[in-house]
Amino acid sequence: MNEKGDDRLKKLLREALPPIEGESEPARDLWPDLLRRMDEKPATTPWFDWALLAGLVGLAAFFPTAIPVFLYYL
């Protein structure tokens, strides 16, 4: 690229991404809120995860030669 192209690119980037005004830090610490939310509702495993696992076990039972293929993609 030449100087003219570089200047044009810089100008386009400055127009597309305006400068951030104010503080870039959050107004308060978010970590305690995150910990509280994690304690309120424990993580559950959706039913489709169990269905996928059952399908994988079923395929491995019917086609045991496919087990190395499954292990390869882990």
VEXLODREN-817608 format. One record per residue (C-alpha): x, y, z; residue in three letters. Coordinates in steps of 0.1 Angstrom, whole numbers, padded with zeros to 4 digits, always signed. Each point is the difference from the previous one (the first is absolute). Layout:
BEGIN
XYZALA
...
//
This chain:
BEGIN
+0000+0000+0000MET
+0011+0035-0005ASN
-0002+0030+0023GLU
-0033+0012-0016LYS
-0016-0034+0006GLY
+0012-0001+0036ASP
-0014+0034+0007ASP
-0033-0009-0015ARG
-0001-0032+0020LEU
+0008+0019+0032LYS
-0028+0025-0007LYS
-0025-0028-0007LEU
+0009-0018+0032LEU
-0003+0032+0021ARG
-0035+0006-0015GLU
-0011-0035+0006ALA
+0013-0003+0035LEU
-0006+0032+0019PRO
+0021+0006+0031PRO
-0014-0013+0033ILE
-0009+0027+0024GLU
+0000-0003+0037GLY
+0013-0028+0021GLU
+0005-0034-0016SER
-0004-0018+0033GLU
-0034-0011+0014PRO
-0015+0023+0026ALA
+0001-0028+0026ARG
+0015-0035+0005ASP
-0021-0026-0018LEU
+0017-0031+0014TRP
-0021-0001+0032PRO
-0032+0002-0020ASP
+0012-0028-0022LEU
+0008-0022+0029LEU
-0034+0007+0016ARG
-0018-0009-0033ARG
+0020-0033-0002MET
-0010-0009+0035ASP
-0037+0008-0005GLU
-0006-0024-0029LYS
+0022-0031-0004PRO
+0009-0010-0035ALA
-0022-0028-0014THR
+0007-0023-0030THR
-0026+0005-0028PRO
-0020-0031-0012TRP
+0016+0001-0034PHE
+0035-0004+0014ASP
-0013-0033+0016TRP
-0016-0010-0033ALA
+0033+0006-0019LEU
+0019-0020+0026LEU
-0026-0029-0003ALA
+0003+0001-0038GLY
+0038-0001+0002LEU
-0001-0030+0024VAL
-0026-0017-0022GLY
+0022+0005-0031LEU
+0030-0013+0019ALA
-0020-0031+0010ALA
-0012-0007-0035PHE
+0033+0010-0018PHE
+0029-0006+0024PRO
+0025+0006-0028THR
-0011+0036+0000ALA
+0013+0006+0035ILE
+0035+0011-0013PRO
-0017+0025-0023VAL
-0020+0015+0029PHE
+0032+0002+0021LEU
+0019+0017-0029TYR
-0026+0028-0001TYR
+0002+0007+0037LEU
//
